[in-house]
Amino acid sequence: MLEENVLGCLIAHKGEYISGEVLSGKLGVTRAAVWKDIRKLRAEGYGIEAARNKGYRLVYSPDLLTYAEVSEGLVTAYMGRKMYHFDSIGSTNDKARELARSGAPEGTVVTAEQQQNGRGRMGRLWFSPSGKGIYATVILRPSLEPSRVQVITQVVAAAIGTALLSFGIEAKIKWPNDILLDGRKICGILTELSGELGRTYYVTVGFGINVNESGNDIPQELSDFATSIKMSAGIEIPRKKLLCAILNNFEDYYDDFIQTGSAERSIAFCRKYSAVLGKRVDILKDGRHIHACANEIGDDGELIVSLENGGRQAFVSGEVTVRSIADPYTSTNN
Ligand code: BTN
């Protein structure tokens, strides 16, 4: 699959020379067509050396969210095995929905270097500067009641959290769909479904991650709430490697969920790295603010809280703000 175009052949023989003649023979195209592709790849940021009598050699690959770049290190059976990449797009979630409608298989991923109309929850915009963050949406086709689909947000949150740990970054998960570093957001997850009562047709789960933004890449009005991995952890991570690690972990957690019918492994991760459990929170739900203590994340990913009047309530969605540090009297899992 990799050696189906000039780039695939160069990657498969990275560091070695491969002649124009061999390339044109393998691919069944003219040498002029090979040369045209080489020029296009260089314009995309690939470092390709050319030497007389030897041919071409790949010496540098850019940090792009393409299949050719992300798949190095991908160990999945289906997650990310079909990938649609765009330099710029309205929203990867919108594109994924269009592809899902026309039958794209489970695990298909849409990625973009930049989004013009990145969508957040509650109709908000997701700021998506070019080449700095990860903007990706995965198509899933679970046989799941629509009422249980929200748990997939916890599954992907666990996958992203686990992938970050593999780069030495310990992030917190703010139920239901935010990932934080130093109390500020680096990632948001947008899970959408198409279905009818009792039946899910498909799910599109999109995530936006602020990876290599610097201070001046983040709009002023967001800077109190948002940060990037680079700004908080002080390291630049290749986005392609982070996305690869996320997809590997996602397939692992998701398969476990589908095969056992329980998202226990993902939920255990979300509990362990929760930014809200044990905290006094404000939950904005249907225009109402509810003050409570976040006690537990239930088996279906719901947030179980104790209310100020002593009652308990479970939320499957809502906007949570942490109000203060832990209150020892109301924060246990009792
Ligand atoms: C949120 O925190 O409100 C969710 C943000 C989700 C943003 C991602 S970026 C990739 C995908 N495409 C979109 O339009 N939105 C999601």
Boltz pocket constraint, residues with backbone or C-beta under 6 A from the ligand:
constraints:
  - pocket:
      binder: B
      contacts: [[A, 90], [A, 91], [A, 92], [A, 93], [A, 94], [A, 115], [A, 117], [A, 118], [A, 119], [A, 120], [A, 121], [A, 122], [A, 124], [A, 126], [A, 134], [A, 135], [A, 136], [A, 137], [A, 177], [A, 178], [A, 187], [A, 188], [A, 189], [A, 190], [A, 206], [A, 207], [A, 208], [A, 209]]
      max_distance: 6.0
